[in-house]
Amino acid sequence: MSARRMLTGTFLGLGALLMTTSALAPAAGAQTAAPGGAAAPVPVTALNCDGDTYKCTANLQYGDGRWVADWAVNVYHQGVASASESSSGSSSSVRGAAAPVPVTGLTCDGNTYKCTANLQYGDGRWVADWAVNVYHQGVASASESSSGSSSSVRGAAAPVPVTGLSCDGNTYKCTANLQYGDGKWVADWKVNVYHQG
């Protein structure tokens, strides 16, 4: 096993994120039951992405610290492979982004409806990205924004930094607070939530 595979990191550039603290309910099929009365969302304490499995995994601040959320991503080198090539796993250079590696920065884009994670690997130009809903809380619903039908969503210019990240075991979503406008712009996406046994 390579040294890169052993890397586990924290949000280097995102360590001071302000997030809601509460408890997380277990996902369907979770290996261990969560304590009664669990609610969500909970803060993310670390984020890593994997160029072998094409997944990002968020460590959640809950219980024994072994609860995580993960989701599918594209992993590629900016300027070498396109996101469409890497998402199919057909590019051998993508496999070079051994996993998991820490995320060093996170931005989301209200024009492309994608979030992009900068990865601590190689020359620093490796990234992971994935599709998200982008909307203003209280103005547009996530379902309206993901279709791009709401003109107000286009106002969330791209890309903007994420200021907070939390995940919810009741809705199976992670939500990123965006540094834009009045601070009520968010991106969210579906995830798997489970306990690492």
Accessible surface in RSA format (square Angstrom, percent):
REM  Atomic radii and reference values for relative SASA: ProtOr
REM  Chains: A
REM  Algorithm: Lee & Richards
REM  Probe-radius: 1.40
REM  Slices: 20
REM RES _ NUM      All-atoms   Total-Side   Main-Chain    Non-polar    All polar
REM                ABS   REL    ABS   REL    ABS   REL    ABS   REL    ABS   REL
RES MET A   1   176.86  91.6  89.77  59.4  87.09 207.3  95.71  81.4  81.15 107.5
RES SER A   2    57.47  48.6  41.78  55.8  15.69  36.1  50.52 107.6   6.94   9.7
RES ALA A   3    84.46  77.7  68.50 105.7  15.96  36.3  74.22 104.5  10.24  27.1
RES ARG A   4   116.06  48.7 115.18  58.7   0.87   2.1  15.60  21.3 100.46  60.9
RES ARG A   5    83.22  34.9  77.44  39.5   5.78  13.8  15.81  21.6  67.41  40.9
RES MET A   6   126.02  65.3 108.16  71.6  17.86  42.5 102.71  87.3  23.31  30.9
RES LEU A   7    65.36  36.4  62.88  45.0   2.49   6.3  65.33  45.9   0.03   0.1
RES THR A   8   109.16  77.6  82.93  84.1  26.23  62.5  53.49  71.8  55.67  84.2
RES GLY A   9    14.60  18.0   0.00   N/A  14.60  18.0  12.49  34.3   2.10   4.7
RES THR A  10    78.57  55.9  77.47  78.5   1.10   2.6  59.46  79.9  19.10  28.9
RES PHE A  11     9.57   4.8   5.39   3.3   4.19  10.9   5.45   3.3   4.12  11.8
RES LEU A  12   107.88  60.1  78.46  56.1  29.42  74.0  81.10  57.0  26.79  72.1
RES GLY A  13    59.14  72.9   0.00   N/A  59.14  72.9  30.01  82.4  29.13  65.3
RES LEU A  14    18.62  10.4  14.67  10.5   3.94   9.9  17.20  12.1   1.42   3.8
RES GLY A  15    67.06  82.7   0.00   N/A  67.06  82.7  32.51  89.2  34.55  77.4
RES ALA A  16    94.28  86.7  67.52 104.2  26.76  60.9  78.81 111.0  15.47  41.0
RES LEU A  17    26.44  14.7   8.42   6.0  18.02  45.3   9.64   6.8  16.80  45.2
RES LEU A  18   153.40  85.4 143.86 102.9   9.55  24.0 146.76 103.1   6.65  17.9
RES MET A  19    48.62  25.2  16.77  11.1  31.85  75.8  24.31  20.7  24.31  32.2
RES THR A  20    85.70  61.0  73.98  75.0  11.72  27.9  46.83  62.9  38.87  58.8
RES THR A  21    94.96  67.5  73.36  74.4  21.60  51.5  42.26  56.8  52.70  79.7
RES SER A  22    52.54  44.4  25.28  33.7  27.26  62.8  42.09  89.6  10.45  14.6
RES ALA A  23    32.34  29.7  29.50  45.5   2.84   6.5  30.29  42.7   2.04   5.4
RES LEU A  24     0.00   0.0   0.00   0.0   0.00   0.0   0.00   0.0   0.00   0.0
RES ALA A  25    15.68  14.4  15.68  24.2   0.00   0.0  15.68  22.1   0.00   0.0
RES PRO A  26    48.64  35.4  38.47  35.1  10.17  37.0  38.47  31.8  10.17  63.2
RES ALA A  27     9.60   8.8   4.69   7.2   4.91  11.2   4.99   7.0   4.61  12.2
RES ALA A  28    95.89  88.2  63.34  97.7  32.55  74.0  75.78 106.7  20.11  53.3
RES GLY A  29    80.09  98.8   0.00   N/A  80.09  98.8  42.32 116.1  37.77  84.6
RES ALA A  30    28.10  25.8   3.37   5.2  24.73  56.2   3.80   5.4  24.30  64.4
RES GLN A  31   126.21  70.6  87.25  63.8  38.96  92.8  41.17  87.6  85.04  64.5
RES THR A  32    66.58  47.4  61.62  62.5   4.96  11.8  51.97  69.8  14.61  22.1
RES ALA A  33    88.22  81.1  61.70  95.2  26.53  60.3  66.24  93.3  21.98  58.2
RES ALA A  34    16.36  15.0   0.26   0.4  16.10  36.6   0.91   1.3  15.45  40.9
RES PRO A  35    88.89  64.8  73.34  66.9  15.55  56.5  86.13  71.1   2.76  17.2
RES GLY A  36    80.14  98.8   0.00   N/A  80.14  98.8  44.55 122.3  35.59  79.7
RES GLY A  37    84.10 103.7   0.00   N/A  84.10 103.7  43.35 119.0  40.75  91.3
RES ALA A  38    25.19  23.2   3.12   4.8  22.07  50.2   5.52   7.8  19.67  52.1
RES ALA A  39    49.58  45.6  48.95  75.5   0.62   1.4  49.35  69.5   0.23   0.6
RES ALA A  40    21.69  19.9   0.01   0.0  21.68  49.3   0.01   0.0  21.68  57.4
RES PRO A  41    44.75  32.6  44.75  40.8   0.00   0.0  44.75  36.9   0.00   0.0
RES VAL A  42     0.00   0.0   0.00   0.0   0.00   0.0   0.00   0.0   0.00   0.0
RES PRO A  43     6.44   4.7   6.44   5.9   0.00   0.0   6.44   5.3   0.00   0.0
RES VAL A  44     3.66   2.4   0.00   0.0   3.66   8.8   0.00   0.0   3.66   9.9
RES THR A  45    64.49  45.9  46.50  47.1  18.00  42.9  42.84  57.5  21.66  32.7
RES ALA A  46     6.67   6.1   6.67  10.3   0.00   0.0   6.67   9.4   0.00   0.0
RES LEU A  47     0.17   0.1   0.17   0.1   0.00   0.0   0.17   0.1   0.00   0.0
RES ASN A  48    10.06   6.9   9.24   8.9   0.82   2.0   1.60   3.9   8.46   8.2
RES CYS A  49     0.43   0.3   0.00   0.0   0.43   1.0   0.43   1.1   0.00   0.0
RES ASP A  50    18.84  13.2  18.84  18.7   0.00   0.0   6.55  15.4  12.29  12.3
RES GLY A  51     0.85   1.0   0.00   N/A   0.85   1.0   0.00   0.0   0.85   1.9
RES ASP A  52    38.59  27.0  28.56  28.4  10.03  23.7  17.07  40.2  21.51  21.5
RES THR A  53    80.18  57.0  58.95  59.8  21.24  50.6  62.95  84.5  17.24  26.1
RES TYR A  54    27.19  12.7  26.25  14.9   0.94   2.5  26.25  19.7   0.94   1.2
RES LYS A  55    80.14  39.1  79.28  48.6   0.86   2.0  40.12  36.1  40.02  42.6
RES CYS A  56     0.00   0.0   0.00   0.0   0.00   0.0   0.00   0.0   0.00   0.0
RES THR A  57    35.30  25.1  35.13  35.6   0.17   0.4  17.49  23.5  17.81  26.9
RES ALA A  58     0.03   0.0   0.03   0.0   0.00   0.0   0.03   0.0   0.00   0.0
RES ASN A  59    48.42  33.4  48.42  46.8   0.00   0.0   5.57  13.4  42.85  41.4
RES LEU A  60     2.64   1.5   0.00   0.0   2.64   6.6   0.00   0.0   2.64   7.1
RES GLN A  61    89.12  49.8  80.82  59.1   8.31  19.8  31.07  66.1  58.05  44.0
RES TYR A  62    19.07   8.9   9.61   5.5   9.46  24.6  15.59  11.7   3.48   4.3
RES GLY A  63    63.14  77.9   0.00   N/A  63.14  77.9  25.47  69.9  37.67  84.4
RES ASP A  64    94.26  66.0  55.26  55.0  39.01  92.2  49.69 117.0  44.57  44.5
RES GLY A  65    47.79  58.9   0.00   N/A  47.79  58.9  25.87  71.0  21.92  49.1
RES ARG A  66   112.88  47.4 111.88  57.0   1.01   2.4  34.95  47.8  77.93  47.2
RES TRP A  67     7.10   2.8   7.10   3.4   0.00   0.0   0.55   0.3   6.55  10.6
RES VAL A  68     1.21   0.8   1.21   1.1   0.00   0.0   1.21   1.1   0.00   0.0
RES ALA A  69     0.00   0.0   0.00   0.0   0.00   0.0   0.00   0.0   0.00   0.0
RES ASP A  70     7.65   5.4   7.65   7.6   0.00   0.0   0.00   0.0   7.65   7.6
RES TRP A  71    10.65   4.3   6.98   3.4   3.67   8.6  10.65   5.7   0.00   0.0
RES ALA A  72    78.43  72.1  62.04  95.7  16.40  37.3  62.30  87.7  16.14  42.7
RES VAL A  73    10.15   6.7   0.00   0.0  10.15  24.5   4.75   4.1   5.40  14.6
RES ASN A  74    27.96  19.3  27.80  26.9   0.17   0.4   0.03   0.1  27.94  27.0
RES VAL A  75     0.00   0.0   0.00   0.0   0.00   0.0   0.00   0.0   0.00   0.0
RES TYR A  76    31.07  14.5  31.07  17.7   0.00   0.0  12.52   9.4  18.56  22.9
RES HIS A  77    18.04   9.9  17.97  12.5   0.07   0.2  14.67  15.1   3.37   3.9
RES GLN A  78    74.50  41.7  71.72  52.4   2.79   6.6  17.55  37.4  56.95  43.2
RES GLY A  79    78.98  97.4   0.00   N/A  78.98  97.4  35.96  98.7  43.02  96.4
RES VAL A  80    96.65  63.6  62.61  56.7  34.03  82.0  67.33  58.5  29.32  79.5
RES ALA A  81     8.69   8.0   1.96   3.0   6.73  15.3   4.48   6.3   4.21  11.1
RES SER A  82    54.33  45.9  42.12  56.2  12.20  28.1  48.77 103.9   5.56   7.8
RES ALA A  83    21.88  20.1  17.36  26.8   4.52  10.3  17.48  24.6   4.40  11.7
RES SER A  84    86.44  73.0  68.67  91.6  17.77  40.9  55.39 118.0  31.05  43.5
RES GLU A  85    85.94  49.3  81.99  62.0   3.96   9.4  29.85  57.7  56.10  45.8
RES SER A  86     0.00   0.0   0.00   0.0   0.00   0.0   0.00   0.0   0.00   0.0
RES SER A  87    58.91  49.8  33.11  44.2  25.81  59.4  17.12  36.4  41.80  58.6
RES SER A  88    81.82  69.1  41.37  55.2  40.45  93.2  49.62 105.7  32.20  45.1
RES GLY A  89    24.23  29.9   0.00   N/A  24.23  29.9   5.60  15.4  18.63  41.7
RES SER A  90    87.21  73.7  49.45  66.0  37.77  87.0  48.70 103.7  38.51  54.0
RES SER A  91    21.01  17.8  12.77  17.0   8.24  19.0  12.88  27.4   8.12  11.4
RES SER A  92   100.08  84.6  82.50 110.1  17.58  40.5  52.48 111.8  47.60  66.7
RES SER A  93    45.03  38.0  31.85  42.5  13.18  30.4  41.03  87.4   3.99   5.6
RES VAL A  94     0.02   0.0   0.02   0.0   0.00   0.0   0.02   0.0   0.00   0.0
RES ARG A  95   109.97  46.2  99.83  50.9  10.14  24.1  46.37  63.4  63.61  38.5
RES GLY A  96    35.33  43.6   0.00   N/A  35.33  43.6  32.80  90.0   2.52   5.6
RES ALA A  97     0.68   0.6   0.46   0.7   0.22   0.5   0.46   0.6   0.22   0.6
RES ALA A  98    19.31  17.8  19.26  29.7   0.04   0.1  19.31  27.2   0.00   0.0
RES ALA A  99     0.00   0.0   0.00   0.0   0.00   0.0   0.00   0.0   0.00   0.0
RES PRO A 100    39.26  28.6  39.26  35.8   0.00   0.0  39.26  32.4   0.00   0.0
RES VAL A 101     0.81   0.5   0.81   0.7   0.00   0.0   0.81   0.7   0.00   0.0
RES PRO A 102     4.51   3.3   4.51   4.1   0.00   0.0   4.51   3.7   0.00   0.0
RES VAL A 103     0.02   0.0   0.00   0.0   0.02   0.1   0.00   0.0   0.02   0.1
RES THR A 104    45.04  32.0  33.84  34.3  11.20  26.7  22.40  30.1  22.64  34.2
RES GLY A 105    14.29  17.6   0.00   N/A  14.29  17.6  14.29  39.2   0.00   0.0
RES LEU A 106     4.69   2.6   0.30   0.2   4.39  11.0   0.52   0.4   4.17  11.2
RES THR A 107    38.38  27.3  38.15  38.7   0.23   0.5  30.34  40.7   8.04  12.2
RES CYS A 108     0.44   0.3   0.00   0.0   0.44   1.0   0.44   1.1   0.00   0.0
RES ASP A 109    20.76  14.5  20.76  20.7   0.00   0.0   5.54  13.0  15.21  15.2
RES GLY A 110     0.91   1.1   0.00   N/A   0.91   1.1   0.00   0.0   0.91   2.0
RES ASN A 111    66.11  45.6  55.44  53.6  10.67  25.7  18.83  45.3  47.27  45.7
RES THR A 112    80.47  57.2  59.44  60.3  21.04  50.1  63.13  84.8  17.35  26.2
RES TYR A 113    28.14  13.1  27.24  15.5   0.89   2.3  27.24  20.5   0.90   1.1
RES LYS A 114    73.14  35.7  72.20  44.3   0.93   2.2  41.69  37.5  31.45  33.5
RES CYS A 115     0.00   0.0   0.00   0.0   0.00   0.0   0.00   0.0   0.00   0.0
RES THR A 116    34.89  24.8  33.48  33.9   1.42   3.4  15.43  20.7  19.47  29.4
RES ALA A 117     0.00   0.0   0.00   0.0   0.00   0.0   0.00   0.0   0.00   0.0
RES ASN A 118    63.20  43.6  63.20  61.1   0.00   0.0   8.50  20.5  54.70  52.9
RES LEU A 119     3.32   1.8   0.62   0.4   2.69   6.8   0.62   0.4   2.69   7.2
RES GLN A 120    73.61  41.2  66.11  48.3   7.50  17.9  30.90  65.8  42.71  32.4
RES TYR A 121    33.15  15.5  23.74  13.5   9.41  24.5  12.34   9.3  20.81  25.7
RES GLY A 122    60.59  74.7   0.00   N/A  60.59  74.7  25.38  69.7  35.21  78.9
RES ASP A 123    96.20  67.4  57.81  57.5  38.40  90.8  50.47 118.8  45.74  45.6
RES GLY A 124    48.17  59.4   0.00   N/A  48.17  59.4  25.84  70.9  22.33  50.0
RES ARG A 125   119.15  50.0 118.85  60.6   0.30   0.7  36.94  50.5  82.21  49.8
RES TRP A 126    22.15   8.9  22.15  10.7   0.00   0.0  14.58   7.8   7.56  12.3
RES VAL A 127     1.25   0.8   1.25   1.1   0.00   0.0   1.25   1.1   0.00   0.0
RES ALA A 128     0.00   0.0   0.00   0.0   0.00   0.0   0.00   0.0   0.00   0.0
RES ASP A 129     4.58   3.2   4.57   4.6   0.01   0.0   0.00   0.0   4.58   4.6
RES TRP A 130    10.51   4.2   6.55   3.2   3.96   9.3  10.51   5.6   0.00   0.0
RES ALA A 131    78.73  72.4  62.46  96.4  16.27  37.0  62.71  88.3  16.02  42.4
RES VAL A 132    10.13   6.7   0.00   0.0  10.13  24.4   4.98   4.3   5.15  14.0
RES ASN A 133    30.77  21.2  30.58  29.5   0.19   0.5   0.10   0.2  30.67  29.6
RES VAL A 134     0.00   0.0   0.00   0.0   0.00   0.0   0.00   0.0   0.00   0.0
RES TYR A 135    31.52  14.7  31.52  17.9   0.00   0.0  12.43   9.3  19.09  23.5
RES HIS A 136    21.56  11.8  21.43  14.9   0.13   0.3  17.91  18.5   3.64   4.2
RES GLN A 137    87.19  48.8  80.15  58.6   7.04  16.8  23.96  51.0  63.24  48.0
RES GLY A 138    87.76 108.2   0.00   N/A  87.76 108.2  43.75 120.1  44.00  98.6
RES VAL A 139    97.32  64.0  63.03  57.1  34.29  82.6  68.02  59.1  29.30  79.5
RES ALA A 140     8.22   7.6   1.93   3.0   6.29  14.3   4.31   6.1   3.91  10.4
RES SER A 141    55.38  46.8  42.29  56.4  13.08  30.1  49.20 104.8   6.18   8.7
RES ALA A 142    18.44  17.0  14.82  22.9   3.61   8.2  14.84  20.9   3.59   9.5
RES SER A 143    86.96  73.5  67.94  90.7  19.02  43.8  55.01 117.1  31.95  44.8
RES GLU A 144    87.88  50.5  84.13  63.6   3.75   8.9  30.80  59.6  57.08  46.6
RES SER A 145     0.00   0.0   0.00   0.0   0.00   0.0   0.00   0.0   0.00   0.0
RES SER A 146    53.51  45.2  31.11  41.5  22.39  51.6  14.70  31.3  38.80  54.4
RES SER A 147    81.96  69.3  41.59  55.5  40.37  93.0  49.99 106.5  31.96  44.8
RES GLY A 148    23.16  28.6   0.00   N/A  23.16  28.6   4.84  13.3  18.32  41.0
RES SER A 149    87.95  74.3  48.54  64.8  39.41  90.8  49.44 105.3  38.51  53.9
RES SER A 150    21.36  18.1  13.67  18.2   7.69  17.7  13.37  28.5   8.00  11.2
RES SER A 151   100.39  84.8  82.16 109.6  18.23  42.0  52.42 111.6  47.97  67.2
RES SER A 152    43.25  36.5  30.14  40.2  13.11  30.2  40.26  85.7   2.99   4.2
RES VAL A 153     0.00   0.0   0.00   0.0   0.00   0.0   0.00   0.0   0.00   0.0
RES ARG A 154   115.38  48.4 104.08  53.1  11.29  26.9  47.55  65.0  67.83  41.1
RES GLY A 155    32.41  40.0   0.00   N/A  32.41  40.0  30.60  84.0   1.80   4.0
RES ALA A 156     0.19   0.2   0.19   0.3   0.00   0.0   0.19   0.3   0.00   0.0
RES ALA A 157    49.15  45.2  48.84  75.4   0.30   0.7  49.11  69.2   0.03   0.1
RES ALA A 158    36.81  33.8   5.66   8.7  31.14  70.8   5.89   8.3  30.92  81.9
RES PRO A 159    88.49  64.5  70.46  64.2  18.03  65.5  70.46  58.2  18.03 112.1
RES VAL A 160    15.10   9.9  14.99  13.6   0.11   0.3  15.10  13.1   0.00   0.0
RES PRO A 161    59.72  43.5  59.72  54.4   0.00   0.0  59.72  49.3   0.00   0.0
RES VAL A 162     4.25   2.8   0.01   0.0   4.24  10.2   0.01   0.0   4.24  11.5
RES THR A 163    55.99  39.8  47.56  48.2   8.43  20.1  39.88  53.6  16.11  24.4
RES GLY A 164     0.32   0.4   0.00   N/A   0.32   0.4   0.31   0.8   0.02   0.0
RES LEU A 165     1.03   0.6   0.36   0.3   0.67   1.7   0.71   0.5   0.33   0.9
RES SER A 166    15.00  12.7  14.34  19.1   0.67   1.5   1.78   3.8  13.22  18.5
RES CYS A 167     0.55   0.4   0.02   0.0   0.53   1.2   0.53   1.3   0.02   0.0
RES ASP A 168    22.37  15.7  22.37  22.3   0.00   0.0   6.03  14.2  16.34  16.3
RES GLY A 169     1.26   1.6   0.00   N/A   1.26   1.6   0.00   0.0   1.26   2.8
RES ASN A 170    81.52  56.2  55.36  53.5  26.16  63.0  26.09  62.8  55.43  53.6
RES THR A 171    68.80  48.9  59.43  60.2   9.37  22.3  63.27  85.0   5.53   8.4
RES TYR A 172    68.49  32.0  68.49  39.0   0.00   0.0  56.48  42.4  12.01  14.8
RES LYS A 173    51.06  24.9  50.32  30.9   0.74   1.8  19.27  17.3  31.78  33.9
RES CYS A 174     0.01   0.0   0.01   0.0   0.00   0.0   0.00   0.0   0.01   0.0
RES THR A 175    36.54  26.0  35.08  35.6   1.46   3.5  16.70  22.4  19.84  30.0
RES ALA A 176     0.00   0.0   0.00   0.0   0.00   0.0   0.00   0.0   0.00   0.0
RES ASN A 177    54.34  37.5  54.34  52.5   0.00   0.0   8.66  20.9  45.67  44.1
RES LEU A 178     1.98   1.1   0.00   0.0   1.98   5.0   0.00   0.0   1.98   5.3
RES GLN A 179   110.60  61.8  97.41  71.2  13.19  31.4  31.49  67.0  79.11  60.0
RES TYR A 180    68.64  32.0  58.99  33.6   9.65  25.1  38.44  28.9  30.19  37.2
RES GLY A 181    69.30  85.5   0.00   N/A  69.30  85.5  31.00  85.1  38.30  85.8
RES ASP A 182    96.11  67.3  57.63  57.4  38.48  91.0  50.57 119.0  45.53  45.4
RES GLY A 183    48.61  59.9   0.00   N/A  48.61  59.9  25.50  70.0  23.11  51.8
RES LYS A 184   110.31  53.8 110.03  67.5   0.28   0.7  53.66  48.3  56.65  60.3
RES TRP A 185    20.09   8.1  20.09   9.7   0.00   0.0  12.84   6.8   7.25  11.8
RES VAL A 186     1.23   0.8   1.23   1.1   0.00   0.0   1.23   1.1   0.00   0.0
RES ALA A 187     0.00   0.0   0.00   0.0   0.00   0.0   0.00   0.0   0.00   0.0
RES ASP A 188     3.92   2.7   3.91   3.9   0.01   0.0   0.00   0.0   3.92   3.9
RES TRP A 189    11.48   4.6   7.14   3.5   4.34  10.2  11.48   6.1   0.00   0.0
RES LYS A 190   137.42  67.0 124.45  76.4  12.97  30.9  92.31  83.1  45.11  48.1
RES VAL A 191    11.90   7.8   0.00   0.0  11.90  28.7   4.08   3.5   7.82  21.2
RES ASN A 192    80.40  55.4  76.81  74.2   3.59   8.6  17.37  41.8  63.03  60.9
RES VAL A 193     2.15   1.4   0.00   0.0   2.15   5.2   0.00   0.0   2.15   5.8
RES TYR A 194    66.50  31.0  66.50  37.8   0.00   0.0  49.59  37.3  16.91  20.8
RES HIS A 195    13.92   7.6  13.92   9.7   0.00   0.0  12.40  12.8   1.51   1.8
RES GLN A 196    75.49  42.2  72.02  52.6   3.47   8.3  17.20  36.6  58.29  44.2
RES GLY A 197    76.61  94.5   0.00   N/A  76.61  94.5  34.42  94.5  42.19  94.5
END  Absolute sums over single chains surface
CHAIN  1 A     8832.3       6188.3       2644.0       4991.1       3841.2
END  Absolute sums over all chains
TOTAL          8832.3       6188.3       2644.0       4991.1       3841.2
